[in-house]
Amino acid sequence: RWAVERGARKLVLTSRRGSEAPGAAELERELTELGAETSVLACDVTDPEAVARLLDQHPVDAVFHAAGVLDDASV
């Protein structure tokens, strides 16, 4: 959302699960409604060949890495 609100018009969102990831379809729809051309794709970034194939098909201008695991708990 942040990037689209600041003028990004073509986004490629990747995760290991791609469009099967929870919330992916909703996010793609929201970004499209905001005016972005959005693709949600599966790509394991630990696989160099998979990343090379992705980059061959979708040249990159910028990268935002937002992976993480949140596990709130008492210590």
A tleap script that builds the chain and sets N, CA, C and O, in Angstrom:
source leaprc.protein.ff14SB
mol = sequence {
  NARG TRP ALA VAL GLU ARG GLY ALA ARG LYS
  LEU VAL LEU THR SER ARG ARG GLY SER GLU
  ALA PRO GLY ALA ALA GLU LEU GLU ARG GLU
  LEU THR GLU LEU GLY ALA GLU THR SER VAL
  LEU ALA CYS ASP VAL THR ASP PRO GLU ALA
  VAL ALA ARG LEU LEU ASP GLN HIE PRO VAL
  ASP ALA VAL PHE HIE ALA ALA GLY VAL LEU
  ASP ASP ALA SER CVAL
}
set mol.1.N position { 0.832 -1.184 0.000 }
set mol.1.CA position { 0.000 0.000 0.000 }
set mol.1.C position { 0.874 1.244 0.000 }
set mol.1.O position { 0.624 2.191 -0.746 }
set mol.2.N position { 1.891 1.234 0.835 }
set mol.2.CA position { 2.783 2.382 0.966 }
set mol.2.C position { 3.373 2.767 -0.379 }
set mol.2.O position { 3.360 3.942 -0.745 }
set mol.3.N position { 3.891 1.797 -1.119 }
set mol.3.CA position { 4.531 2.077 -2.405 }
set mol.3.C position { 3.518 2.605 -3.421 }
set mol.3.O position { 3.815 3.547 -4.156 }
set mol.4.N position { 2.348 2.019 -3.469 }
set mol.4.CA position { 1.326 2.451 -4.424 }
set mol.4.C position { 0.862 3.863 -4.089 }
set mol.4.O position { 0.653 4.677 -4.989 }
set mol.5.N position { 0.702 4.156 -2.820 }
set mol.5.CA position { 0.295 5.498 -2.407 }
set mol.5.C position { 1.340 6.541 -2.773 }
set mol.5.O position { 1.034 7.732 -2.817 }
set mol.6.N position { 2.567 6.111 -3.035 }
set mol.6.CA position { 3.649 7.016 -3.405 }
set mol.6.C position { 4.028 6.905 -4.883 }
set mol.6.O position { 5.090 7.374 -5.294 }
set mol.7.N position { 3.164 6.290 -5.666 }
set mol.7.CA position { 3.351 6.313 -7.105 }
set mol.7.C position { 3.744 5.022 -7.790 }
set mol.7.O position { 3.780 4.986 -9.020 }
set mol.8.N position { 4.041 3.963 -7.058 }
set mol.8.CA position { 4.383 2.690 -7.705 }
set mol.8.C position { 3.167 2.192 -8.476 }
set mol.8.O position { 2.048 2.216 -7.963 }
set mol.9.N position { 3.386 1.741 -9.701 }
set mol.9.CA position { 2.267 1.290 -10.523 }
set mol.9.C position { 2.394 -0.151 -10.984 }
set mol.9.O position { 1.432 -0.707 -11.513 }
set mol.10.N position { 3.540 -0.766 -10.803 }
set mol.10.CA position { 3.705 -2.168 -11.185 }
set mol.10.C position { 4.411 -2.885 -10.045 }
set mol.10.O position { 5.559 -2.579 -9.723 }
set mol.11.N position { 3.714 -3.845 -9.433 }
set mol.11.CA position { 4.252 -4.565 -8.289 }
set mol.11.C position { 4.260 -6.057 -8.559 }
set mol.11.O position { 3.316 -6.606 -9.128 }
set mol.12.N position { 5.336 -6.706 -8.145 }
set mol.12.CA position { 5.418 -8.161 -8.147 }
set mol.12.C position { 5.639 -8.567 -6.696 }
set mol.12.O position { 6.693 -8.295 -6.121 }
set mol.13.N position { 4.649 -9.214 -6.112 }
set mol.13.CA position { 4.719 -9.652 -4.721 }
set mol.13.C position { 5.050 -11.134 -4.715 }
set mol.13.O position { 4.362 -11.926 -5.359 }
set mol.14.N position { 6.094 -11.513 -3.995 }
set mol.14.CA position { 6.507 -12.914 -3.980 }
set mol.14.C position { 6.539 -13.455 -2.563 }
set mol.14.O position { 6.805 -12.741 -1.597 }
set mol.15.N position { 6.258 -14.737 -2.481 }
set mol.15.CA position { 6.409 -15.496 -1.245 }
set mol.15.C position { 6.511 -16.952 -1.660 }
set mol.15.O position { 6.289 -17.289 -2.823 }
set mol.16.N position { 6.840 -17.798 -0.730 }
set mol.16.CA position { 6.915 -19.220 -1.084 }
set mol.16.C position { 5.573 -19.758 -1.551 }
set mol.16.O position { 5.524 -20.659 -2.389 }
set mol.17.N position { 4.485 -19.217 -1.020 }
set mol.17.CA position { 3.148 -19.724 -1.358 }
set mol.17.C position { 2.440 -18.900 -2.428 }
set mol.17.O position { 1.409 -19.330 -2.944 }
set mol.18.N position { 2.958 -17.746 -2.770 }
set mol.18.CA position { 2.360 -16.933 -3.823 }
set mol.18.C position { 0.910 -16.602 -3.545 }
set mol.18.O position { 0.561 -16.169 -2.447 }
set mol.19.N position { 0.066 -16.806 -4.544 }
set mol.19.CA position { -1.349 -16.447 -4.412 }
set mol.19.C position { -2.096 -17.321 -3.412 }
set mol.19.O position { -3.225 -17.007 -3.037 }
set mol.20.N position { -1.475 -18.415 -2.978 }
set mol.20.CA position { -2.096 -19.292 -1.975 }
set mol.20.C position { -1.855 -18.803 -0.543 }
set mol.20.O position { -2.436 -19.346 0.396 }
set mol.21.N position { -1.014 -17.791 -0.368 }
set mol.21.CA position { -0.727 -17.261 0.968 }
set mol.21.C position { -1.970 -16.581 1.539 }
set mol.21.O position { -2.717 -15.941 0.799 }
set mol.22.N position { -2.197 -16.713 2.838 }
set mol.22.CA position { -3.354 -16.056 3.453 }
set mol.22.C position { -3.332 -14.547 3.196 }
set mol.22.O position { -2.321 -13.885 3.434 }
set mol.23.N position { -4.436 -14.018 2.717 }
set mol.23.CA position { -4.560 -12.583 2.481 }
set mol.23.C position { -4.035 -12.103 1.140 }
set mol.23.O position { -4.194 -10.928 0.810 }
set mol.24.N position { -3.413 -12.979 0.357 }
set mol.24.CA position { -2.805 -12.558 -0.912 }
set mol.24.C position { -3.844 -12.025 -1.892 }
set mol.24.O position { -3.637 -10.976 -2.502 }
set mol.25.N position { -4.944 -12.726 -2.048 }
set mol.25.CA position { -5.972 -12.295 -3.005 }
set mol.25.C position { -6.560 -10.947 -2.604 }
set mol.25.O position { -6.790 -10.087 -3.455 }
set mol.26.N position { -6.799 -10.767 -1.325 }
set mol.26.CA position { -7.359 -9.506 -0.843 }
set mol.26.C position { -6.385 -8.357 -1.071 }
set mol.26.O position { -6.792 -7.273 -1.487 }
set mol.27.N position { -5.097 -8.587 -0.800 }
set mol.27.CA position { -4.096 -7.542 -1.001 }
set mol.27.C position { -3.961 -7.209 -2.480 }
set mol.27.O position { -3.881 -6.037 -2.848 }
set mol.28.N position { -3.934 -8.226 -3.325 }
set mol.28.CA position { -3.840 -7.981 -4.767 }
set mol.28.C position { -5.025 -7.144 -5.245 }
set mol.28.O position { -4.846 -6.198 -6.012 }
set mol.29.N position { -6.214 -7.480 -4.805 }
set mol.29.CA position { -7.416 -6.737 -5.182 }
set mol.29.C position { -7.330 -5.279 -4.700 }
set mol.29.O position { -7.645 -4.352 -5.447 }
set mol.30.N position { -6.907 -5.092 -3.462 }
set mol.30.CA position { -6.801 -3.737 -2.905 }
set mol.30.C position { -5.799 -2.896 -3.685 }
set mol.30.O position { -6.078 -1.742 -4.010 }
set mol.31.N position { -4.636 -3.466 -3.989 }
set mol.31.CA position { -3.611 -2.717 -4.721 }
set mol.31.C position { -4.065 -2.399 -6.142 }
set mol.31.O position { -3.760 -1.330 -6.670 }
set mol.32.N position { -4.784 -3.318 -6.753 }
set mol.32.CA position { -5.328 -3.080 -8.091 }
set mol.32.C position { -6.339 -1.937 -8.048 }
set mol.32.O position { -6.351 -1.081 -8.932 }
set mol.33.N position { -7.182 -1.925 -7.025 }
set mol.33.CA position { -8.165 -0.844 -6.875 }
set mol.33.C position { -7.488 0.502 -6.658 }
set mol.33.O position { -8.045 1.540 -7.016 }
set mol.34.N position { -6.289 0.494 -6.075 }
set mol.34.CA position { -5.533 1.729 -5.864 }
set mol.34.C position { -4.796 2.172 -7.126 }
set mol.34.O position { -4.195 3.247 -7.149 }
set mol.35.N position { -4.839 1.343 -8.184 }
set mol.35.CA position { -4.240 1.739 -9.453 }
set mol.35.C position { -2.976 1.008 -9.849 }
set mol.35.O position { -2.343 1.378 -10.837 }
set mol.36.N position { -2.591 -0.011 -9.116 }
set mol.36.CA position { -1.358 -0.741 -9.427 }
set mol.36.C position { -1.650 -1.979 -10.263 }
set mol.36.O position { -2.682 -2.629 -10.096 }
set mol.37.N position { -0.729 -2.295 -11.162 }
set mol.37.CA position { -0.734 -3.584 -11.850 }
set mol.37.C position { 0.025 -4.531 -10.925 }
set mol.37.O position { 1.223 -4.354 -10.705 }
set mol.38.N position { -0.652 -5.520 -10.392 }
set mol.38.CA position { -0.082 -6.354 -9.339 }
set mol.38.C position { -0.069 -7.821 -9.734 }
set mol.38.O position { -1.065 -8.353 -10.225 }
set mol.39.N position { 1.077 -8.474 -9.512 }
set mol.39.CA position { 1.208 -9.920 -9.703 }
set mol.39.C position { 1.635 -10.524 -8.377 }
set mol.39.O position { 2.544 -10.013 -7.722 }
set mol.40.N position { 0.987 -11.605 -7.981 }
set mol.40.CA position { 1.356 -12.329 -6.764 }
set mol.40.C position { 1.885 -13.683 -7.207 }
set mol.40.O position { 1.146 -14.495 -7.764 }
set mol.41.N position { 3.173 -13.925 -6.955 }
set mol.41.CA position { 3.843 -15.110 -7.479 }
set mol.41.C position { 4.531 -15.905 -6.382 }
set mol.41.O position { 4.947 -15.353 -5.364 }
set mol.42.N position { 4.645 -17.198 -6.603 }
set mol.42.CA position { 5.396 -18.061 -5.690 }
set mol.42.C position { 6.853 -18.089 -6.129 }
set mol.42.O position { 7.151 -18.302 -7.305 }
set mol.43.N position { 7.759 -17.874 -5.181 }
set mol.43.CA position { 9.190 -17.963 -5.456 }
set mol.43.C position { 9.917 -18.185 -4.134 }
set mol.43.O position { 9.745 -17.419 -3.186 }
set mol.44.N position { 10.717 -19.221 -4.080 }
set mol.44.CA position { 11.539 -19.488 -2.896 }
set mol.44.C position { 12.864 -18.765 -3.094 }
set mol.44.O position { 13.683 -19.184 -3.911 }
set mol.45.N position { 13.080 -17.686 -2.355 }
set mol.45.CA position { 14.281 -16.876 -2.564 }
set mol.45.C position { 15.561 -17.568 -2.111 }
set mol.45.O position { 16.652 -17.040 -2.329 }
set mol.46.N position { 15.451 -18.737 -1.487 }
set mol.46.CA position { 16.657 -19.504 -1.159 }
set mol.46.C position { 17.094 -20.374 -2.332 }
set mol.46.O position { 18.129 -21.037 -2.255 }
set mol.47.N position { 16.319 -20.381 -3.417 }
set mol.47.CA position { 16.621 -21.160 -4.618 }
set mol.47.C position { 17.110 -20.206 -5.709 }
set mol.47.O position { 16.300 -19.526 -6.340 }
set mol.48.N position { 18.428 -20.146 -5.938 }
set mol.48.CA position { 18.972 -19.194 -6.916 }
set mol.48.C position { 18.367 -19.334 -8.313 }
set mol.48.O position { 18.164 -18.331 -8.998 }
set mol.49.N position { 18.080 -20.551 -8.739 }
set mol.49.CA position { 17.500 -20.740 -10.072 }
set mol.49.C position { 16.081 -20.180 -10.146 }
set mol.49.O position { 15.693 -19.603 -11.162 }
set mol.50.N position { 15.313 -20.347 -9.080 }
set mol.50.CA position { 13.953 -19.797 -9.044 }
set mol.50.C position { 13.991 -18.273 -9.079 }
set mol.50.O position { 13.176 -17.642 -9.753 }
set mol.51.N position { 14.930 -17.688 -8.358 }
set mol.51.CA position { 15.069 -16.229 -8.352 }
set mol.51.C position { 15.494 -15.741 -9.736 }
set mol.51.O position { 14.978 -14.733 -10.219 }
set mol.52.N position { 16.420 -16.439 -10.372 }
set mol.52.CA position { 16.868 -16.056 -11.713 }
set mol.52.C position { 15.705 -16.086 -12.704 }
set mol.52.O position { 15.570 -15.180 -13.526 }
set mol.53.N position { 14.866 -17.118 -12.632 }
set mol.53.CA position { 13.696 -17.205 -13.518 }
set mol.53.C position { 12.737 -16.040 -13.265 }
set mol.53.O position { 12.217 -15.436 -14.203 }
set mol.54.N position { 12.513 -15.736 -11.993 }
set mol.54.CA position { 11.629 -14.624 -11.641 }
set mol.54.C position { 12.164 -13.314 -12.211 }
set mol.54.O position { 11.414 -12.538 -12.804 }
set mol.55.N position { 13.460 -13.069 -12.032 }
set mol.55.CA position { 14.055 -11.819 -12.504 }
set mol.55.C position { 14.097 -11.738 -14.023 }
set mol.55.O position { 14.006 -10.647 -14.584 }
set mol.56.N position { 14.232 -12.874 -14.694 }
set mol.56.CA position { 14.181 -12.879 -16.159 }
set mol.56.C position { 12.820 -12.410 -16.660 }
set mol.56.O position { 12.726 -11.726 -17.679 }
set mol.57.N position { 11.778 -12.780 -15.944 }
set mol.57.CA position { 10.414 -12.444 -16.359 }
set mol.57.C position { 9.948 -11.085 -15.839 }
set mol.57.O position { 9.066 -10.458 -16.426 }
set mol.58.N position { 10.545 -10.636 -14.737 }
set mol.58.CA position { 10.109 -9.394 -14.092 }
set mol.58.C position { 11.339 -8.589 -13.663 }
set mol.58.O position { 11.788 -8.718 -12.524 }
set mol.59.N position { 11.892 -7.758 -14.561 }
set mol.59.CA position { 13.044 -6.928 -14.182 }
set mol.59.C position { 12.715 -6.066 -12.954 }
set mol.59.O position { 11.578 -5.629 -12.776 }
set mol.60.N position { 13.715 -5.835 -12.123 }
set mol.60.CA position { 13.517 -5.175 -10.831 }
set mol.60.C position { 14.055 -3.747 -10.834 }
set mol.60.O position { 15.158 -3.487 -11.314 }
set mol.61.N position { 13.257 -2.824 -10.290 }
set mol.61.CA position { 13.700 -1.455 -10.050 }
set mol.61.C position { 13.955 -1.213 -8.568 }
set mol.61.O position { 14.797 -0.392 -8.205 }
set mol.62.N position { 13.230 -1.926 -7.713 }
set mol.62.CA position { 13.374 -1.754 -6.266 }
set mol.62.C position { 12.953 -3.042 -5.575 }
set mol.62.O position { 12.159 -3.819 -6.106 }
set mol.63.N position { 13.498 -3.255 -4.379 }
set mol.63.CA position { 13.165 -4.440 -3.587 }
set mol.63.C position { 12.782 -3.996 -2.185 }
set mol.63.O position { 13.485 -3.206 -1.556 }
set mol.64.N position { 11.658 -4.515 -1.703 }
set mol.64.CA position { 11.257 -4.344 -0.311 }
set mol.64.C position { 11.174 -5.739 0.278 }
set mol.64.O position { 10.368 -6.557 -0.166 }
set mol.65.N position { 11.992 -6.014 1.263 }
set mol.65.CA position { 11.989 -7.332 1.903 }
set mol.65.C position { 11.224 -7.199 3.210 }
set mol.65.O position { 11.643 -6.479 4.117 }
set mol.66.N position { 10.105 -7.894 3.297 }
set mol.66.CA position { 9.256 -7.749 4.475 }
set mol.66.C position { 8.926 -9.086 5.125 }
set mol.66.O position { 7.896 -9.221 5.786 }
set mol.67.N position { 9.788 -10.065 4.941 }
set mol.67.CA position { 9.538 -11.376 5.540 }
set mol.67.C position { 9.839 -11.328 7.030 }
set mol.67.O position { 10.705 -10.579 7.483 }
set mol.68.N position { 9.124 -12.124 7.765 }
set mol.68.CA position { 9.374 -12.205 9.193 }
set mol.68.C position { 8.352 -13.093 9.861 }
set mol.68.O position { 7.300 -13.400 9.300 }
set mol.69.N position { 8.678 -13.494 11.057 }
set mol.69.CA position { 7.771 -14.320 11.844 }
set mol.69.C position { 7.572 -13.622 13.176 }
set mol.69.O position { 8.540 -13.291 13.861 }
set mol.70.N position { 6.334 -13.401 13.539 }
set mol.70.CA position { 6.010 -12.761 14.804 }
set mol.70.C position { 5.429 -13.811 15.732 }
set mol.70.O position { 4.473 -14.503 15.380 }
set mol.71.N position { 6.005 -13.927 16.910 }
set mol.71.CA position { 5.519 -14.905 17.883 }
set mol.71.C position { 5.518 -14.234 19.252 }
set mol.71.O position { 6.398 -14.474 20.078 }
set mol.72.N position { 4.509 -13.385 19.478 }
set mol.72.CA position { 4.405 -12.695 20.762 }
set mol.72.C position { 4.146 -13.699 21.876 }
set mol.72.O position { 3.289 -14.573 21.747 }
set mol.73.N position { 4.882 -13.572 22.956 }
set mol.73.CA position { 4.691 -14.452 24.102 }
set mol.73.C position { 5.364 -13.834 25.321 }
set mol.73.O position { 6.263 -13.002 25.197 }
set mol.74.N position { 4.920 -14.248 26.482 }
set mol.74.CA position { 5.574 -13.816 27.718 }
set mol.74.C position { 6.896 -14.539 27.872 }
set mol.74.O position { 7.039 -15.693 27.468 }
set mol.75.N position { 7.852 -13.855 28.455 }
set mol.75.CA position { 9.169 -14.464 28.679 }
set mol.75.C position { 9.224 -15.035 30.077 }
set mol.75.O position { 10.245 -15.595 30.475 }
savepdb mol mol.pdb
quit
